[in-house]
Amino acid sequence: MREYDLRNAHWHKSSYSDQHGGDCVEVAQNLPGIVPVRDTKLSGDGPVLLVPARSWAEFIEAVKA
């Protein structure tokens, strides 16, 4: 499995996150070909799910529909 350097990832918190550490996610969209996703409560310390960028785009379109 390929390893990715996420030190330069630009994380963005979901607009649905509350200010009290609610159950939401952060995504980084500045890495070619992948979209890293992580739990906001574990920012920096928890696991990261790596989603192919094309799959992420299809997921977002399905959610919007």
HUBELZI-V627943 format. One record per residue. N is the residue number from 1. RES is the residue in three letters. PHI is phi in whole degrees, -180 to 180 (* if undefined). BURIAL is + if it has 9 or more other ideal C-beta (glycine too) atoms within 8 Angstrom, else -. Layout:
n=N res=RES phi=PHI burial=BURIAL
n=N res=RES phi=PHI burial=BURIAL
This chain:
n=1 res=MET phi=* burial=-
n=2 res=ARG phi=-76 burial=-
n=3 res=GLU phi=-101 burial=-
n=4 res=TYR phi=-119 burial=-
n=5 res=ASP phi=-88 burial=-
n=6 res=LEU phi=-99 burial=+
n=7 res=ARG phi=-62 burial=-
n=8 res=ASN phi=-101 burial=-
n=9 res=ALA phi=-67 burial=+
n=10 res=HIS phi=-100 burial=-
n=11 res=TRP phi=-79 burial=+
n=12 res=HIS phi=-128 burial=-
n=13 res=LYS phi=-79 burial=+
n=14 res=SER phi=-56 burial=+
n=15 res=SER phi=-68 burial=-
n=16 res=TYR phi=-89 burial=-
n=17 res=SER phi=-70 burial=+
n=18 res=ASP phi=-93 burial=-
n=19 res=GLN phi=-83 burial=-
n=20 res=HIS phi=-113 burial=-
n=21 res=GLY phi=75 burial=-
n=22 res=GLY phi=-64 burial=-
n=23 res=ASP phi=-79 burial=-
n=24 res=CYS phi=-140 burial=+
n=25 res=VAL phi=-126 burial=+
n=26 res=GLU phi=-121 burial=+
n=27 res=VAL phi=-130 burial=+
n=28 res=ALA phi=-121 burial=+
n=29 res=GLN phi=-120 burial=-
n=30 res=ASN phi=-107 burial=-
n=31 res=LEU phi=-113 burial=+
n=32 res=PRO phi=-59 burial=-
n=33 res=GLY phi=86 burial=-
n=34 res=ILE phi=-136 burial=+
n=35 res=VAL phi=-127 burial=+
n=36 res=PRO phi=-74 burial=+
n=37 res=VAL phi=-131 burial=+
n=38 res=ARG phi=-144 burial=+
n=39 res=ASP phi=-76 burial=-
n=40 res=THR phi=-63 burial=+
n=41 res=LYS phi=-72 burial=-
n=42 res=LEU phi=-111 burial=+
n=43 res=SER phi=-42 burial=+
n=44 res=GLY phi=86 burial=-
n=45 res=ASP phi=-111 burial=-
n=46 res=GLY phi=-99 burial=+
n=47 res=PRO phi=-69 burial=-
n=48 res=VAL phi=-124 burial=-
n=49 res=LEU phi=-93 burial=-
n=50 res=LEU phi=-101 burial=+
n=51 res=VAL phi=-111 burial=+
n=52 res=PRO phi=-57 burial=+
n=53 res=ALA phi=-56 burial=+
n=54 res=ARG phi=-65 burial=-
n=55 res=SER phi=-65 burial=-
n=56 res=TRP phi=-63 burial=+
n=57 res=ALA phi=-62 burial=-
n=58 res=GLU phi=-65 burial=-
n=59 res=PHE phi=-62 burial=+
n=60 res=ILE phi=-62 burial=-
n=61 res=GLU phi=-63 burial=-
n=62 res=ALA phi=-66 burial=-
n=63 res=VAL phi=-65 burial=-
n=64 res=LYS phi=-63 burial=-
n=65 res=ALA phi=-73 burial=-
